[in-house]
């Protein structure tokens, strides 16, 4: 029986969510995408999530999602664990999960169901069906719903042993602490799903990893945060927090309207990728571009 030790370790780390760069014609820029992955790997990142929210998951076609997985597996080889973002209707989620397994990925991260009518029982069944379809992959629910109780996850864990971690993205550290203990603090690997800005508070109550879009811009900054948190050095972690606060607040403003646009702008400032983004997101204003440029310049990123 699979113990998922490597997959669990990968979640207790910086879980990088790379962007999807587009070329001048609006197509997925394969060479640039692989170059961004290589920069992450060379910078010490060992967990990659193609098709995450920062990858513009909901704006990608099915073919583009599959291609992104294939490119990630090919570039990473045995250097990283690959956590593939999947979701949408159950049949599509299962098909994408199986394709991820066939491509050589190690885990799937299940985006929160976008159906407006979600019951706790239905949430459990949705994830159970996906987990059952790929018993050899680790499965990670993405929890953004503050009304979901930890008991629902506990039931899912009983039904699906390959559900091994949780990306928790409710912006409430107290709620997270309660949810994790209701579900089983030691049963799952807890990933702070709201990135570096929330990582210190969530690590203090049980998280051991965090997701990051910022890491695509500045891998060393995210790793500095992880090093401090693993050591329990919260003053050091908060120094990193102060460095990245302005960047992450730009991403979070207006219900995260510019979440990906800010990251792509930073990459454009560094000459690493185009700033192009698909609707319903939009490029930053001139004022926003200037703000991002000033922040990145202060990081002295190369």
TINU-938594 format. One record per residue: residue number from 1; residue in one letter; x, y negated, z negated of N, C-alpha, C in turn. Coordinates in steps of 0.02 Angstrom, whole numbers, plus 32768, in hexadecimal, padded with zeros to 4 digits. Atoms other than C-alpha are relative to their C-alpha. Example, Ala and Ser with C-alpha at 12.3 -4.5 7.8 and 13.67 -1.06 7.14 Angstrom:
2
{1,'A',{802D,803B,8000},{8267,80E1,7E7A},{802D,7FC4,8000}} {2,'S',{7FD6,803B,8003},{82AC,8035,7E9B},{7FD9,7FC9,7FDB}} 
***
This chain:
302
{1,'X',{802A,803C,8000},{8000,8000,8000},{802C,7FC2,8000}} {2,'X',{7FD9,803E,7FFB},{8042,7F54,802F},{7FFE,7FD9,7FBF}} {3,'X',{8001,8028,803E},{807A,7EEE,7F99},{8002,7FB5,8010}} {4,'X',{8001,8046,7FEA},{8086,7E4B,7FFE},{8032,7FD5,7FDA}} {5,'X',{7FD0,8027,8028},{811F,7E16,7F99},{801E,7FC6,8029}} {6,'X',{7FE2,8035,7FD8},{816E,7DB5,8028},{7FCD,7FC9,8010}} {7,'X',{8034,8031,7FF1},{80C9,7D61,8054},{7FF0,7FD6,7FC3}} {8,'X',{800D,8026,803D},{80A9,7D30,7F9F},{8038,7FCE,7FF3}} {9,'X',{7FC7,802D,800A},{8158,7CE6,7F93},{7FFD,7FC5,8030}} {10,'X',{8004,8036,7FCE},{813A,7C83,8033},{7FCF,7FCA,7FEC}} {11,'X',{8032,8031,8015},{80A3,7C2F,7FE6},{8018,7FD7,7FC5}} {12,'X',{7FE4,8024,803A},{8105,7BFE,7F4A},{803C,7FD7,8018}} {13,'X',{7FCB,8024,7FDD},{816A,7B85,7FB4},{7FE1,7FC2,8020}} {14,'X',{801C,8035,7FD6},{8157,7AEF,8026},{7FE0,8022,803D}} {15,'X',{8025,7FE0,7FC9},{80D1,7B2B,809F},{7FF7,7FCA,8036}} {16,'X',{7FFE,8035,7FCE},{80F5,7AC2,8139},{7FC7,8007,8033}} {17,'X',{8035,8003,7FCD},{8066,7A8E,81AC},{8018,7FD4,8039}} {18,'X',{7FE5,802A,7FCA},{80B7,7A55,824F},{7FCA,7FE0,802A}} {19,'X',{802E,801F,7FD2},{8063,79DE,82C7},{8001,8026,8042}} {20,'X',{8002,7FE6,7FBB},{8030,7A10,8377},{8010,7FC5,802E}} {21,'X',{7FEE,8038,7FD3},{808E,799B,83ED},{7FE1,800A,8045}} {22,'X',{801C,7FFE,7FBD},{803E,7970,8494},{802D,7FDB,8030}} {23,'X',{7FD8,8022,7FCE},{8093,793F,8535},{7FD8,7FC7,8020}} {24,'X',{8020,803B,7FE2},{8067,78AB,85A6},{7FBE,8011,8022}} {25,'X',{8040,7FEA,7FE2},{7FDB,7912,85F7},{7FCF,8019,7FCD}} {26,'X',{802D,7FEB,8035},{7F90,7940,8550},{8003,804A,7FEF}} {27,'X',{7FF9,7FB8,800E},{7FC8,79F7,8550},{802F,800B,7FC6}} {28,'X',{7FD3,7FED,8036},{801F,7A4F,84C1},{8048,8000,801C}} {29,'X',{7FBB,8006,7FEA},{80D7,7A22,84D3},{8029,8038,7FDF}} {30,'X',{7FE1,7FC4,801D},{8129,7ACC,84B9},{8048,7FF4,7FE9}} {31,'X',{7FBA,800B,8012},{81DE,7A93,84B9},{8006,7FD4,7FC2}} {32,'X',{7FFD,802C,803A},{81BF,7A06,843E},{7FE8,8025,7FC1}} {33,'X',{8019,7FDB,8039},{8159,7A78,83CE},{8036,802E,7FE4}} {34,'X',{7FCB,7FD3,8018},{81E6,7AF7,83C5},{803A,7FD9,7FE2}} {35,'X',{7FCA,8029,801C},{8265,7A6D,83A6},{7FEE,7FE8,7FBA}} {36,'X',{8015,8015,8043},{81FE,7A2E,8312},{8004,803B,7FCF}} {37,'X',{7FFA,7FC5,802A},{81F5,7ADF,82CE},{804A,800E,7FEF}} {38,'X',{7FB9,7FF3,800B},{82B1,7AF5,82E4},{801D,7FCF,7FCD}} {39,'X',{7FE9,8033,8031},{82CF,7A53,8284},{7FEA,8013,7FB9}} {40,'X',{8018,7FEA,8041},{8264,7A96,81F5},{8029,803C,7FE7}} {41,'X',{7FDB,7FC4,8014},{82BC,7B3E,81F3},{8048,7FEE,7FEE}} {42,'X',{7FBB,8015,800E},{8369,7AEE,81FB},{8003,7FD6,7FC0}} {43,'X',{8003,8029,803D},{8332,7A7C,816D},{7FF1,8028,7FC2}} {44,'X',{800A,7FD6,803A},{830E,7B10,80FB},{7FB9,8015,7FF2}} {45,'X',{8046,7FEE,8009},{8253,7B29,8112},{7FF7,8049,8015}} {46,'X',{8008,7FB8,7FF5},{821E,7BE0,8108},{7FB8,8017,8004}} {47,'X',{8046,7FEE,7FF8},{8160,7BDA,8116},{7FE1,7FCF,8031}} {48,'X',{801C,802A,7FCC},{8109,7B99,81B2},{7FB7,8012,800D}} {49,'X',{8047,7FF5,7FF4},{804F,7B82,81D3},{7FEA,7FE0,8041}} {50,'X',{801E,8019,7FC2},{8020,7B6E,828A},{7FB4,7FFF,7FFA}} {51,'X',{8049,8007,8000},{7F6C,7B36,82A6},{7FE2,7FEC,7FBD}} {52,'X',{801C,801E,803C},{7F58,7ADC,8202},{7FDD,7FBF,8011}} {53,'X',{8022,8040,7FF3},{7EFB,7A38,81EE},{802F,7FCD,801E}} {54,'X',{7FD0,802F,7FE3},{7F99,79D4,8212},{8012,8014,8047}} {55,'X',{7FF6,7FEA,7FBB},{7FA5,7A3C,82B1},{7FC5,7FEE,802D}} {56,'X',{803D,8011,7FDB},{7EFB,79F5,82E8},{7FD9,803E,8014}} {57,'X',{8021,7FC0,7FF4},{7EAC,7AA2,82D9},{7FBF,7FF9,8027}} {58,'X',{8043,8005,7FE3},{7DFD,7A68,8307},{8000,7FDF,8045}} {59,'X',{7FFC,801E,7FBE},{7E3A,7A0E,83A4},{8023,802D,8032}} {60,'X',{7FDD,7FD3,7FD4},{7E98,7AA2,83EC},{7FD0,8032,801F}} {61,'X',{8027,7FCC,7FDF},{7E50,7B1C,8469},{8015,8044,7FE5}} {62,'X',{7FEB,7FBD,8015},{7E51,7BD7,8443},{8043,8014,801F}} {63,'X',{7FC1,7FEE,7FE0},{7EDE,7BEE,84C1},{803B,7FDB,7FE1}} {64,'X',{7FCA,8026,8020},{7F44,7B63,8471},{800F,801A,7FBB}} {65,'X',{7FF3,7FE4,8043},{7F2D,7BAE,83C4},{802A,803F,8006}} {66,'X',{7FD9,7FC2,7FF7},{7F6D,7C56,8402},{8048,7FF0,8015}} {67,'X',{7FBD,8014,7FE9},{7FFF,7C02,845C},{8029,7FE5,7FC7}} {68,'X',{7FDA,801D,8037},{8030,7BA2,83C1},{801A,8036,7FD1}} {69,'X',{7FEA,7FC8,8029},{8038,7C43,835D},{803B,8024,8021}} {70,'X',{7FCB,7FDC,7FDB},{80A2,7C98,83E3},{8041,7FD8,7FFE}} {71,'X',{7FC4,802B,8001},{811A,7C04,83EB},{8020,8000,7FBA}} {72,'X',{7FE6,8002,8044},{812B,7C00,832E},{8024,8041,7FEF}} {73,'X',{7FE1,7FC0,800D},{8150,7CB9,831F},{8041,8007,8027}} {74,'X',{7FC4,7FFA,7FD6},{81CD,7CB1,83AE},{8038,7FD5,7FE5}} {75,'X',{7FCB,802C,8018},{822B,7C1C,8365},{8019,8015,7FBB}} {76,'X',{7FEC,7FF0,8045},{822C,7C56,82B0},{8024,8043,7FFB}} {77,'X',{7FE1,7FBE,8007},{825B,7D0C,82CE},{7FF6,801A,7FBA}} {78,'X',{8004,7FE8,8046},{8285,7D53,8223},{8015,7FCB,7FCE}} {79,'X',{7FEA,8036,802D},{82B1,7CA9,81DA},{7FC9,7FE6,7FD3}} {80,'X',{8037,801D,8026},{8204,7C81,8197},{7FC4,802F,8000}} {81,'X',{8041,7FE0,8001},{815B,7CC6,8165},{7FCF,7FD2,8024}} {82,'X',{802F,8027,7FD8},{80D1,7C8E,81DB},{7FBA,8009,7FE5}} {83,'X',{8044,8001,801B},{8028,7C5E,8192},{7FD3,7FDE,8035}} {84,'X',{8027,801B,7FC8},{7FAC,7C48,8222},{7FBD,7FE5,7FE8}} {85,'X',{8041,801C,800E},{7F18,7BD3,820E},{7FCB,801D,802E}} {86,'X',{8038,7FE5,7FD9},{7E74,7C23,8245},{7FC0,7FE4,7FE2}} {87,'X',{8040,8018,801B},{7DBC,7BF9,822E},{7FC9,8001,8033}} {88,'X',{803B,8006,7FD6},{7D1A,7BC5,8283},{7FD0,803B,7FF2}} {89,'X',{8031,7FCB,800D},{7C94,7C4C,829A},{8024,8041,7FEF}} {90,'X',{7FDF,7FC3,8016},{7CB7,7CF9,8251},{8021,8027,8038}} {91,'X',{7FE3,7FD9,7FC9},{7CD4,7D4E,82F9},{8040,7FDF,801A}} {92,'X',{7FC4,8023,7FE9},{7D50,7CC8,8330},{8038,8006,7FCD}} {93,'X',{7FCE,7FFA,8035},{7DA9,7CCE,8288},{8020,8045,8001}} {94,'X',{7FE6,7FBB,7FFE},{7DBA,7D8B,8292},{802C,800A,803D}} {95,'X',{7FD9,7FF8,7FC2},{7DF7,7D85,8346},{8043,7FDC,7FFA}} {96,'X',{7FC2,8024,8007},{7E79,7D01,831D},{802D,8020,7FCB}} {97,'X',{7FD8,7FDD,8032},{7EB0,7D61,8282},{8022,803D,801E}} {98,'X',{7FE3,7FC5,7FE0},{7ECA,7DFF,82E8},{8036,7FEC,8032}} {99,'X',{7FCD,8018,7FD1},{7F27,7D9D,836D},{803F,7FEA,7FDA}} {100,'X',{7FC7,8013,8029},{7F97,7D55,82E4},{8028,803D,7FEB}} {101,'X',{7FDE,7FC2,8014},{7FBD,7E04,82A6},{8026,801E,803B}} {102,'X',{7FE0,7FE3,7FC4},{7FE3,7E40,8357},{803D,7FD8,8014}} {103,'X',{7FC8,802B,7FED},{8057,7DAB,8372},{803B,8007,7FD0}} {104,'X',{7FC9,7FF8,8030},{80BD,7DD7,82D7},{7FFE,7FD1,7FC5}} {105,'X',{8007,802C,803A},{807C,7D5A,8257},{7FF9,802A,7FC1}} {106,'X',{7FFF,7FDD,8041},{807C,7D86,819E},{7FC2,7FF3,7FD5}} {107,'X',{803A,8012,8027},{7FE5,7D2C,8155},{7FD1,7FD7,802C}} {108,'X',{802E,802F,7FE2},{7F49,7CCE,8188},{7FE4,7FD3,7FC9}} {109,'X',{8020,8031,802D},{7F06,7C31,8135},{7FBC,7FF0,801E}} {110,'X',{8044,8006,7FE6},{7E49,7C27,8148},{7FE6,7FBA,7FF0}} {111,'X',{801C,8043,800B},{7E0B,7B75,8161},{7FBB,8005,7FDF}} {112,'X',{8041,8000,8021},{7D76,7B49,80F6},{7FC8,8002,8035}} {113,'X',{8037,7FFD,7FCF},{7CD5,7B79,8152},{7FE1,7FBB,800B}} {114,'X',{801C,8042,7FEF},{7C8F,7AE1,81AD},{7FB4,8001,8005}} {115,'X',{8048,7FFB,8000},{7BDD,7B22,81AB},{7FE3,7FD5,7FC7}} {116,'X',{801A,802A,8036},{7B73,7AA4,8149},{7FDC,8026,7FC9}} {117,'X',{8025,7FD7,8031},{7B1B,7B32,80ED},{802C,8039,7FE9}} {118,'X',{7FD1,7FCE,801A},{7B97,7B93,8083},{7FEB,8013,7FB9}} {119,'X',{800E,7FE6,8043},{7B62,7BFF,7FF0},{803E,8023,7FE5}} {120,'X',{7FC7,7FDD,801D},{7BDD,7C4E,7F77},{8004,8047,801B}} {121,'X',{8001,7FBB,7FE7},{7BA7,7CFB,7FAF},{8016,8003,8049}} {122,'X',{7FED,8003,7FBA},{7BBA,7CCA,8066},{804A,7FF1,8008}} {123,'X',{7FB9,8010,7FFF},{7C65,7C80,8044},{802A,803E,7FF4}} {124,'X',{7FDD,7FC2,800F},{7C9F,7D23,7FF7},{7FFE,802F,803C}} {125,'X',{8008,7FD1,7FC9},{7C59,7D8A,8088},{8028,7FE9,803D}} {126,'X',{7FDA,801B,7FC7},{7CA8,7D18,810C},{8049,8014,7FFA}} {127,'X',{7FBA,7FF0,800A},{7D54,7D31,80C2},{800C,804B,7FFC}} {128,'X',{7FF7,7FB8,8005},{7D39,7DE9,809E},{8003,801F,8045}} {129,'X',{8000,7FE6,7FBC},{7D11,7E0C,8155},{8043,7FF3,8022}} {130,'X',{7FC0,8010,7FE2},{7DAF,7DB4,818D},{8038,802B,7FE2}} {131,'X',{7FCB,7FDA,8021},{7E1D,7E09,810B},{7FFD,804A,8014}} {132,'X',{8007,7FBA,7FED},{7DD7,7EB4,8138},{801A,800E,8046}} {133,'X',{7FEA,7FF8,7FBB},{7E02,7E98,81EF},{804C,8002,8007}} {134,'X',{7FB7,8002,7FFB},{7EBC,7E7C,81CA},{801E,8015,7FBC}} {135,'X',{7FE9,7FE9,8042},{7EEA,7EE7,8132},{804A,7FFA,7FF5}} {136,'X',{7FB9,8006,8008},{7FA3,7ED5,8155},{8019,7FB9,7FF8}} {137,'X',{7FED,8046,8009},{7FA2,7E17,814B},{7FE9,7FE5,7FBD}} {138,'X',{8017,8026,803A},{7F9C,7DAA,80B1},{7FCC,7FCE,8017}} {139,'X',{8037,802E,7FEF},{7EFD,7D40,80B1},{7FFC,7FCA,7FCB}} {140,'X',{7FFF,803A,802C},{7EF4,7C91,8067},{7FC3,7FD4,800E}} {141,'X',{8038,802F,7FF7},{7E4C,7C38,8055},{8017,7FB8,7FF3}} {142,'X',{7FF3,8047,8007},{7E54,7B7B,8067},{7FC2,7FE3,7FDD}} {143,'X',{8039,8016,8029},{7DE4,7B36,7FDD},{7FFF,7FB4,7FFC}} {144,'X',{800A,8048,8004},{7DA5,7A83,7FF2},{7FBE,7FEE,7FDF}} {145,'X',{8044,800A,801B},{7CF9,7A9A,7FA6},{8002,7FFD,7FB3}} {146,'X',{7FFE,8006,8049},{7CEE,7A57,7EF2},{7FC9,8027,7FDD}} {147,'X',{8037,7FDC,801F},{7C4D,7AB8,7ED6},{800D,804B,7FFC}} {148,'X',{7FF1,7FB9,8003},{7C9D,7B62,7EF2},{801D,8012,7FBC}} {149,'X',{7FE8,7FE9,8042},{7CB9,7BC0,7E4F},{8038,8033,8008}} {150,'X',{7FCA,7FD0,8000},{7D53,7C24,7E25},{7FE7,8048,8000}} {151,'X',{801C,7FBC,8001},{7CE3,7CBB,7E09},{7FF5,801C,8046}} {152,'X',{8008,7FE9,7FBB},{7CC1,7CC2,7EC5},{8042,801B,801B}} {153,'X',{7FBF,7FE8,7FE9},{7D7A,7CD2,7EE9},{8013,8040,7FDC}} {154,'X',{7FF2,7FC2,8025},{7D8B,7D55,7E60},{7FDD,803B,8021}} {155,'X',{8024,7FCA,7FDE},{7D05,7DBD,7EB8},{8021,8011,8042}} {156,'X',{7FDE,7FF4,7FC1},{7D5E,7DA8,7F5E},{8040,8028,7FF4}} {157,'X',{7FC2,7FDD,800F},{7E00,7DE1,7F10},{7FF5,8049,7FEF}} {158,'X',{8010,7FBA,800F},{7DAD,7E7F,7ED0},{7FF0,8027,803F}} {159,'X',{8014,7FDF,7FC2},{7D69,7EA7,7F7D},{8038,8004,8032}} {160,'X',{7FCC,8007,7FCB},{7E03,7E75,7FE2},{8044,7FF7,7FE0}} {161,'X',{7FBE,8005,8021},{7EAE,7E9E,7F99},{8032,7FD6,8027}} {162,'X',{7FD1,8028,7FD9},{7F05,7E43,8028},{7FF2,7FB5,7FFD}} {163,'X',{8008,8048,800F},{7EBB,7D9C,7FF1},{802F,7FF2,7FC6}} {164,'X',{7FC9,8004,8030},{7F59,7D6A,7F96},{800E,7FB9,7FE7}} {165,'X',{7FF2,8044,8014},{7F5B,7CAD,7F8C},{7FC7,7FD2,800F}} {166,'X',{8035,8031,7FF6},{7EF1,7C11,7F8C},{8021,7FBC,800E}} {167,'X',{7FED,8045,7FF3},{7F0F,7B68,7FDC},{7FC8,7FD5,7FE3}} {168,'X',{8035,8025,8025},{7EB0,7AFA,7F61},{8008,7FB6,800E}} {169,'X',{7FFB,8045,7FE9},{7E88,7A4C,7FA2},{7FC6,7FD5,7FE7}} {170,'X',{8031,802C,8020},{7E06,7A03,7F2D},{8029,7FCE,7FD7}} {171,'X',{7FD6,8031,8021},{7E51,795E,7EED},{7FED,7FF4,7FB7}} {172,'X',{8013,8003,8047},{7E35,7983,7E35},{802A,8035,7FDC}} {173,'X',{7FD3,7FD1,8021},{7EC0,79D2,7DCD},{7FDD,8028,7FC9}} {174,'X',{8025,7FDC,8034},{7E49,79FF,7D40},{7FD5,8036,801F}} {175,'X',{8029,7FCF,7FDD},{7DD4,7A55,7DB9},{802B,803A,8019}} {176,'X',{7FD2,7FCC,7FE9},{7E67,7AB3,7E03},{8013,802F,7FC7}} {177,'X',{7FEC,7FD6,8039},{7EA2,7AEF,7D58},{7FC9,802E,7FEB}} {178,'X',{8039,7FD7,8014},{7DF4,7B2D,7D2E},{7FF2,8037,8033}} {179,'X',{800E,7FD1,7FCA},{7DD8,7B80,7DD7},{8033,8038,8000}} {180,'X',{7FCB,7FCD,7FFE},{7E80,7BDA,7DD3},{7FF9,8031,7FC7}} {181,'X',{8006,7FD3,8039},{7E60,7C21,7D27},{7FC0,802A,8004}} {182,'X',{803C,7FD8,7FF5},{7DB0,7C58,7D53},{800C,8037,8033}} {183,'X',{7FF5,7FD0,7FC9},{7DEF,7CAF,7DF0},{8035,8034,7FED}} {184,'X',{7FC9,7FD4,8012},{7E8C,7CFB,7DA4},{8042,7FE0,8010}} {185,'X',{7FC4,8027,7FF5},{7F28,7C92,7D8E},{8039,802A,801D}} {186,'X',{7FC9,7FD5,7FE9},{7F9E,7D24,7DA9},{7FED,802C,803B}} {187,'X',{8015,7FD5,7FC8},{7F36,7D7F,7E2C},{8012,7FE1,8043}} {188,'X',{7FF4,8024,7FC1},{7F53,7CFA,7EB3},{803C,7FD2,7FFA}} {189,'X',{7FCD,8035,7FFD},{7FE1,7C89,7EE9},{7FDB,7FBF,800E}} {190,'X',{8026,803E,7FFB},{7FA2,7BD8,7ED3},{802A,7FCA,8023}} {191,'X',{7FDD,8031,7FD6},{7FD3,7B59,7F58},{7FDB,7FBD,7FFA}} {192,'X',{801E,8043,8004},{7FB4,7AA0,7F3B},{7FF4,7FE8,8048}} {193,'X',{8010,800D,7FBB},{7F59,7A7B,7FDD},{7FF9,7FB7,8013}} {194,'X',{8002,8047,7FF2},{7F5F,79BE,7FD0},{8046,7FE2,8003}} {195,'X',{7FBC,8014,7FF1},{801A,79B7,7FED},{8024,7FE0,7FC4}} {196,'X',{7FD2,8019,8033},{80A2,7959,7F8E},{7FE0,7FD2,7FCD}} {197,'X',{801D,8032,802D},{8034,78D2,7F44},{7FDD,8021,7FC4}} {198,'X',{8023,7FDD,8036},{7FD2,7951,7EDD},{8029,8039,7FE2}} {199,'X',{7FDA,7FC6,8015},{805A,79D4,7EC8},{8014,7FFF,7FB6}} {200,'X',{7FEC,7FFE,8047},{809C,799D,7E1C},{7FC6,8011,7FD1}} {201,'X',{8039,7FF1,802C},{7FEF,799E,7DCC},{7FE8,8048,8006}} {202,'X',{8017,7FBB,7FF6},{7FC2,7A46,7E19},{8033,8032,7FE8}} {203,'X',{7FCC,7FD3,801B},{8069,7A96,7DED},{7FFB,8004,7FB5}} {204,'X',{8004,8001,8049},{804F,7A62,7D39},{7FCA,802F,7FE6}} {205,'X',{8038,7FD6,8017},{7FB1,7ACD,7D32},{7FFB,8042,8025}} {206,'X',{8001,7FBD,7FE5},{7FE0,7B65,7D9A},{8017,800A,8048}} {207,'X',{7FE9,7FF8,7FBC},{8012,7B42,7E4F},{804A,800F,8002}} {208,'X',{7FB9,7FF1,7FF7},{80B9,7B85,7E8C},{8019,7FEF,8046}} {209,'X',{7FEE,8017,7FBE},{80B8,7B43,7F3E},{7FD5,7FC6,8014}} {210,'X',{802A,8036,7FE6},{8076,7AB0,7FA1},{8006,7FFD,804C}} {211,'X',{7FFF,800B,7FB8},{8047,7A8D,8055},{801D,7FBB,800F}} {212,'X',{7FE3,8041,7FEE},{8099,79FF,80B3},{7FFD,7FF5,804A}} {213,'X',{7FF9,8019,7FBC},{8087,799F,8154},{803B,7FD2,8005}} {214,'X',{7FC6,802C,8005},{8109,7921,811D},{8041,8025,800F}} {215,'X',{7FC2,7FD9,7FF8},{818B,79AD,8123},{8017,8001,8048}} {216,'X',{7FEC,8002,7FB9},{8189,79A6,81E2},{802B,7FC3,800D}} {217,'X',{7FDA,803E,7FF9},{81CE,78F5,81D1},{8040,8003,7FD8}} {218,'X',{7FC8,8004,802E},{8242,790A,813C},{8005,8040,7FD6}} {219,'X',{7FFC,7FC1,8025},{8265,79C0,810A},{8023,7FFA,7FBC}} {220,'X',{7FDA,8004,803E},{82E3,798F,8085},{7FD8,7FE0,7FC8}} {221,'X',{8028,8021,8033},{8266,791F,802B},{7FD0,8032,7FE0}} {222,'X',{802E,7FCD,801B},{81E7,79AC,8019},{8025,8034,7FD6}} {223,'X',{7FD9,7FCF,8025},{826E,7A25,7FE1},{8019,7FE3,7FBE}} {224,'X',{7FED,8021,803F},{82A9,79A7,7F5E},{7FC7,8005,7FCE}} {225,'X',{803A,7FFA,802C},{81F9,79A7,7F18},{7FF9,8047,7FE6}} {226,'X',{8007,7FBB,8016},{81F2,7A65,7F14},{8036,8012,7FCD}} {227,'X',{7FC9,7FF0,802E},{829C,7A73,7EBF},{7FF1,7FE4,7FBA}} {228,'X',{8010,801E,8041},{8266,79FB,7E36},{7FC7,8024,7FDE}} {229,'X',{803A,7FDF,801E},{81BF,7A51,7E1B},{8011,8047,7FE8}} {230,'X',{7FEB,7FBD,8016},{820C,7AFE,7E13},{8029,7FFE,7FC0}} {231,'X',{7FD8,8008,803C},{8283,7ABE,7D8E},{7FD9,7FE4,7FC5}} {232,'X',{8028,8021,8034},{81F5,7A6F,7D2C},{8018,7FBA,7FF0}} {233,'X',{7FE5,8043,800A},{824C,79C8,7D41},{7FCE,7FCE,801F}} {234,'X',{8034,802C,7FE6},{81B3,795A,7D53},{8016,7FB8,800A}} {235,'X',{7FE6,8043,7FF0},{8211,78B4,7D45},{8022,7FFE,8044}} {236,'X',{7FE0,7FFE,7FBF},{8279,78E8,7DDC},{7FCB,8008,8037}} {237,'X',{8035,7FF7,7FCF},{81DD,7922,7E38},{7FDB,7FBE,800C}} {238,'X',{8024,803F,7FF8},{818A,787C,7E17},{8029,7FCA,8023}} {239,'X',{7FD7,802D,7FD8},{821E,7820,7E60},{7FF5,800D,804B}} {240,'X',{8010,7FEF,7FBB},{81FE,787D,7F02},{7FBA,7FE7,8010}} {241,'X',{8046,8016,7FF8},{8144,7858,7EEC},{7FFD,7FB6,800F}} {242,'X',{8000,8048,7FF4},{816A,779F,7EE4},{801A,7FEF,8046}} {243,'X',{7FE4,800D,7FBD},{81CF,77A9,7F85},{7FCC,800D,8036}} {244,'X',{802D,7FEC,7FCB},{8144,77FC,7FE7},{7FB9,7FE6,7FF6}} {245,'X',{8044,8015,800F},{80AC,77AC,7F97},{7FE1,7FD5,8037}} {246,'X',{801C,802C,7FCD},{8095,7722,8019},{7FEE,8025,803F}} {247,'X',{800C,7FD8,7FC4},{80A2,779D,80A9},{7FC1,802B,7FF8}} {248,'X',{8039,7FD4,800B},{8025,7816,805D},{7FBF,7FDA,7FF5}} {249,'X',{803C,8029,8008},{7FAC,778B,802E},{7FE7,7FE7,8043}} {250,'X',{8015,8012,7FBC},{7FAB,7751,80E3},{7FDB,803B,8020}} {251,'X',{8021,7FC5,7FE4},{7F7D,7803,8114},{7FBC,800C,7FE0}} {252,'X',{803E,7FF0,8024},{7EF4,7810,8091},{7FCB,7FCA,8006}} {253,'X',{802F,8038,7FFD},{7EA2,7767,80B2},{7FC5,8010,802D}} {254,'X',{803D,7FF9,7FD9},{7DF0,7761,80F5},{7FEF,804A,800D}} {255,'X',{800F,7FB9,7FFD},{7DD1,7818,80CE},{802D,8025,8032}} {256,'X',{7FCC,7FDF,7FD9},{7E73,784B,8125},{7FF7,7FF6,804C}} {257,'X',{800C,800D,7FB9},{7E42,77FD,81CB},{8040,8001,8029}} {258,'X',{7FC0,8004,7FDC},{7EF9,77E3,81FA},{8033,8033,7FE6}} {259,'X',{7FD3,7FCF,801F},{7F41,787D,81A4},{8036,8018,8030}} {260,'X',{7FD0,7FE6,7FD0},{7F92,78C5,823F},{8021,7FC8,8027}} {261,'X',{7FE4,8038,7FDA},{7FAA,781F,8298},{803E,7FE3,7FDE}} {262,'X',{7FC7,801B,8025},{8020,77E4,820E},{803E,802C,800A}} {263,'X',{7FC8,7FD2,7FF7},{808C,7880,821D},{801C,7FFB,8047}} {264,'X',{7FE9,8005,7FBB},{8092,7874,82DA},{8023,7FBE,800E}} {265,'X',{7FDF,8041,7FF8},{80BE,77BC,82D0},{8047,8003,7FE4}} {266,'X',{7FBE,7FFA,801E},{814F,77E4,825D},{802F,8028,802E}} {267,'X',{7FD7,7FD9,7FD2},{818E,7868,82D7},{8011,7FD7,803E}} {268,'X',{7FF3,802C,7FC7},{817D,77E9,8365},{8037,7FCD,7FEF}} {269,'X',{7FCD,8030,8017},{81E4,776B,8300},{8045,8020,8003}} {270,'X',{7FC0,7FDB,8001},{826C,77F0,82F0},{8013,801B,8045}} {271,'X',{7FF1,7FE8,7FBD},{8263,7819,83A9},{7FFA,804B,8008}} {272,'X',{8005,7FB7,8000},{822F,78CD,8386},{7FC2,8019,8025}} {273,'X',{803E,7FEB,7FDE},{8181,78D2,83D5},{7FD8,7FC3,8014}} {274,'X',{802D,8036,7FED},{80FE,7868,842A},{7FCC,7FF6,7FC9}} {275,'X',{8033,800E,8033},{807A,7814,83BE},{7FBA,8015,8016}} {276,'X',{8042,7FEF,7FE5},{7FEB,7855,842A},{7FD9,802F,7FD1}} {277,'X',{802B,7FD9,802C},{7F59,789C,83C8},{7FBB,8006,8021}} {278,'X',{8041,7FF5,7FE0},{7EB0,78E3,83FB},{7FC8,7FE4,7FD5}} {279,'X',{803B,8014,8025},{7E08,789B,83CC},{7FE0,803E,7FDF}} {280,'X',{8017,803F,801C},{7DB0,7891,8356},{8033,7FD8,7FD8}} {281,'X',{7FCC,802A,801D},{7E56,7855,830D},{8016,7FCD,8034}} {282,'X',{7FEB,8035,7FD2},{7EAA,77BD,835A},{8046,7FE8,7FEC}} {283,'X',{7FBE,801D,8011},{7F58,776D,8364},{7FF8,7FC6,7FCF}} {284,'X',{8001,8036,8030},{7F84,76EE,82DF},{7FFF,7FBC,8023}} {285,'X',{7FFC,8045,7FE9},{7F6E,7633,82F5},{8048,7FE8,7FFD}} {286,'X',{7FBD,801D,8003},{8007,75C5,830B},{8016,7FF6,7FB8}} {287,'X',{7FF0,8009,8046},{7FFE,759C,8253},{8012,8043,7FDE}} {288,'X',{7FF2,7FBE,801D},{7FF8,7654,8224},{8043,801B,8018}} {289,'X',{7FC0,7FE9,7FE6},{808B,767B,8295},{803A,7FDE,7FDC}} {290,'X',{7FCB,8025,8022},{80F3,75F4,8243},{8008,801A,7FB8}} {291,'X',{7FFC,7FE6,8045},{80C8,7637,8195},{8023,8043,7FFE}} {292,'X',{7FDF,7FBF,7FFF},{80FC,76E7,81C4},{804A,7FF9,800F}} {293,'X',{7FB9,800A,7FEE},{819E,76AB,8214},{8028,7FE8,7FC4}} {294,'X',{7FDC,801B,803B},{81CD,764B,8176},{800B,8037,7FCD}} {295,'X',{7FF8,7FCA,8031},{81AF,76E3,8108},{8036,8032,8017}} {296,'X',{7FCF,7FCF,7FE7},{8212,775A,8176},{8047,7FE4,7FFF}} {297,'X',{7FBE,8020,8003},{82A2,76DF,8181},{801C,8003,7FB9}} {298,'X',{7FEB,7FFD,8045},{82A8,76DE,80C4},{8017,8045,7FE9}} {299,'X',{7FEC,7FBC,8011},{82BC,779B,80C0},{8044,8012,801D}} {300,'X',{7FC1,7FF1,7FDF},{8357,7796,812F},{7FFF,8046,801D}} {301,'X',{8009,7FBD,7FE3},{8317,782F,818D},{8027,8004,8040}} {302,'X',{7FDB,7FF2,7FC1},{8382,787B,8217},{7FE2,803D,8022}} 
***
